[in-house]
Structure formats: C-alpha cells, structure tokens
Amino acid sequence: MGGSELAPIAGTSKTVKIKGKEYKVSPLTIDDLAEFELVVREERNRALLRALEGSNLEQSLLAEAIGAAAAKPVSLRDIDKNMGSMIGVRFLLWCALKKNHPEVKLMEMGLLIDMDNFEEAAAIVAELGGKATKKAKNAKRGQKKK
C-alpha cells in the first residue's frame, strides 16, 4: 500500500493496494460515521462496565451510572478522536471496503491490517472520512445557528 496511490481520496472511490492486492475503497458516508458512533458508544460502555466490575457500589448507583453513560451522546470530537484508533481504523476501513468487496468481513480485517501497515491504513481512513466528518460538523453548526 504505497502513499502515492492514495492521493486524494476524499469524495471519490479509489483503488488502493493492501498487502499486495488491489481494493476499491469508497468515501465514508454519514451513515458509516453513524454506525461508527454506535461502536464508540459500545466501547465507552464496555470500559465503564469493566471499571465498575467488582466495585462495592449499591445496585441503584451502578444502574444510575450505567444509565447516564448510555444516555450520553457521542460527540463529533469523540468520533474524530477514535477514527485513528485501532478499532476505528479497522471498522472504518471495512466500511470503505464493504461497498465494493462484500466478501471482506469485519472480523477478518486483521488479515488486511497489521502493525506493519497500520499507519497507511489509518491514512486511508483519515482521508476517506475527512469529507463526511466535515459535512457532519457543518450540519451541526447550522443547527446551532437556528
């Protein structure tokens, strides 16, 4: 996966090489980011449950903490922050691939992304997600002005 093969991806489908094989990747959409929002929320909730596991808090306090965490919205900043994480790169690159390569499964992304090519995969995700993230931010700003 060479860097020169990636420029500029945002807004258009492109062909990239991953581990010597060509794949067509599509730009990330708002729907992809909405799915990723659910992934970020699930990870946040799992982390809270792990932190509370074995605590001596009363059941009512535990339920309140879990309910508050589950109700807390995932911000665009949280989405941006998590796009470059291992979970984010894996999920969002899969979103970009699945439109043209339905045979690629999320649970098999480890066959495509490893520590040797993670930075390149993250660069693809950053470029693919740039346009969708900007649109989401602009839409949110427009709502605030009303």
C-alpha positions as CSV (number, residue, x, y, z in Angstrom):
1,M,0.0,0.0,0.0
2,G,2.0,3.0,-1.2
3,G,1.3,6.6,-0.2
4,S,1.3,7.8,-3.8
5,E,-1.5,5.5,-4.6
6,L,-3.8,7.2,-2.0
7,A,-3.9,10.8,-3.1
8,P,-6.5,12.4,-3.0
9,I,-9.3,10.0,-2.0
10,A,-11.8,12.2,-0.3
11,G,-15.1,12.3,-2.2
12,T,-14.3,9.6,-4.8
13,S,-13.8,5.9,-4.9
14,K,-10.2,4.9,-5.5
15,T,-8.2,1.7,-5.9
16,V,-5.5,1.1,-3.2
17,K,-3.2,-1.8,-2.6
18,I,-3.4,-3.6,0.7
19,K,-0.9,-6.4,1.3
20,G,-0.2,-6.6,-2.5
21,K,-3.9,-6.9,-3.5
22,E,-5.9,-4.1,-5.1
23,Y,-9.1,-3.0,-3.5
24,K,-11.6,-0.3,-4.4
25,V,-12.4,1.9,-1.4
26,S,-15.4,4.2,-1.3
27,P,-15.7,7.5,0.6
28,L,-17.1,7.2,4.1
29,T,-20.7,8.5,4.4
30,I,-22.6,10.0,7.3
31,D,-24.2,6.5,7.6
32,D,-20.8,4.9,8.1
33,L,-20.0,7.5,10.8
34,A,-23.4,6.9,12.4
35,E,-22.5,3.2,12.6
36,F,-19.1,4.1,14.0
37,E,-20.8,6.3,16.6
38,L,-22.5,3.1,17.9
39,V,-19.1,1.3,18.0
40,V,-17.6,4.2,20.0
41,R,-20.7,4.2,22.4
42,E,-20.4,0.4,22.9
43,E,-16.7,0.7,23.6
44,R,-17.3,3.5,26.1
45,N,-20.0,1.5,27.8
46,R,-17.8,-1.7,28.0
47,A,-15.0,0.4,29.5
48,L,-17.4,1.7,32.2
49,L,-18.7,-1.8,33.0
50,R,-15.1,-3.1,33.3
51,A,-14.3,-0.2,35.6
52,L,-17.3,-0.8,37.8
53,E,-16.9,-4.6,37.9
54,G,-16.3,-5.8,41.4
55,S,-17.0,-2.4,42.9
56,N,-18.8,-2.2,46.1
57,L,-21.4,0.4,44.9
58,E,-25.0,-0.1,45.6
59,Q,-27.1,-1.6,42.7
60,S,-29.1,1.6,42.4
61,L,-25.9,3.7,42.0
62,L,-24.5,1.2,39.5
63,A,-27.7,1.4,37.5
64,E,-27.6,5.2,37.6
65,A,-24.0,5.4,36.4
66,I,-24.7,2.9,33.5
67,G,-27.8,4.7,32.5
68,A,-26.1,8.1,32.5
69,A,-23.2,6.7,30.4
70,A,-25.6,5.1,27.9
71,A,-27.6,8.3,27.5
72,K,-24.6,10.5,27.0
73,P,-24.3,11.4,23.3
74,V,-21.1,10.7,21.3
75,S,-19.7,14.0,20.1
76,L,-18.1,14.7,16.8
77,R,-14.9,15.2,18.7
78,D,-15.2,11.7,20.1
79,I,-15.7,10.4,16.6
80,D,-12.6,12.3,15.3
81,K,-10.6,11.1,18.3
82,N,-11.5,7.5,17.7
83,M,-11.1,7.4,13.9
84,G,-7.3,6.8,14.3
85,S,-7.6,4.2,17.0
86,M,-7.2,0.5,16.1
87,I,-10.9,-0.1,16.5
88,G,-11.6,3.0,14.4
89,V,-9.2,2.2,11.5
90,R,-10.4,-1.4,11.4
91,F,-14.1,-0.6,11.4
92,L,-14.0,2.5,9.1
93,L,-11.7,0.8,6.5
94,W,-14.1,-2.1,6.5
95,C,-16.9,0.4,5.8
96,A,-15.0,1.8,2.9
97,L,-14.3,-1.7,1.5
98,K,-17.6,-3.5,2.0
99,K,-19.5,-1.4,-0.6
100,N,-17.2,-2.9,-3.4
101,H,-16.0,-6.0,-1.6
102,P,-18.8,-7.6,0.3
103,E,-16.7,-10.7,0.8
104,V,-14.5,-8.8,3.2
105,K,-15.8,-9.4,6.7
106,L,-15.2,-7.1,9.7
107,M,-13.9,-9.9,11.8
108,E,-11.3,-10.7,9.1
109,M,-9.9,-7.2,8.9
110,G,-6.9,-8.4,10.9
111,L,-5.8,-10.2,7.8
112,L,-5.6,-6.9,5.9
113,I,-4.4,-4.6,8.7
114,D,-1.5,-5.3,11.0
115,M,1.2,-3.3,12.8
116,D,3.3,-3.2,9.6
117,N,0.7,-1.3,7.6
118,F,-1.5,0.3,10.3
119,E,-0.2,3.8,9.7
120,E,-1.0,3.5,6.0
121,A,-4.5,2.1,6.8
122,A,-5.0,5.0,9.2
123,A,-4.1,7.5,6.5
124,I,-6.7,6.0,4.1
125,V,-9.4,6.2,6.8
126,A,-8.4,9.8,7.6
127,E,-8.7,10.8,4.0
128,L,-11.9,8.9,3.3
129,G,-13.5,10.2,6.4
130,G,-12.5,13.8,6.0
131,K,-15.4,14.9,3.8
132,A,-18.1,13.1,5.8
133,T,-16.8,14.5,9.1
134,K,-16.7,18.0,7.7
135,K,-20.3,17.6,6.4
136,A,-21.4,16.4,9.8
137,K,-19.6,19.3,11.6
138,N,-21.1,21.8,9.2
139,A,-24.6,20.4,9.6
140,K,-24.2,20.6,13.4
141,R,-23.0,24.2,13.2
142,G,-26.1,25.0,11.0
143,Q,-28.4,23.6,13.7
144,K,-26.8,25.7,16.4
145,K,-27.4,28.9,14.4
146,K,-31.2,28.3,14.4
